[in-house]
Amino acid sequence: MTTSLDQALLYFVDLRLRVRRNPEACAIVDRCLRLICEARTADAAALAALDAEVDELRADLLRRWGPKPALNRH
C-alpha cells in the first residue's frame, strides 16, 4: 500500500528530473525531498519542527511567485 509520503516522494523525484537544468528550482525541490525523507521517521517533536519548516517554505514560495491564481470556470 502506498502512503501519501510515498506518493509525494515519487512526485518530487519526477519533478526533480524535469527541473534539473534550473538550479533555483532544483534547490527548492531538494528541500522538499529532504522534508519528506525526514518526515518518514520523525517523532512528534521532529514533525512539529518540520511543519514549521513547511510553513517557512510556503511563505518563501508565496513571496517568490505570489498567490495561486484564481481558477476560472467557464
Secondary structure as UniProt FT lines:
FT   HELIX           4..18
FT   TURN            19..21
FT   HELIX           23..40
FT   HELIX           44..65
//
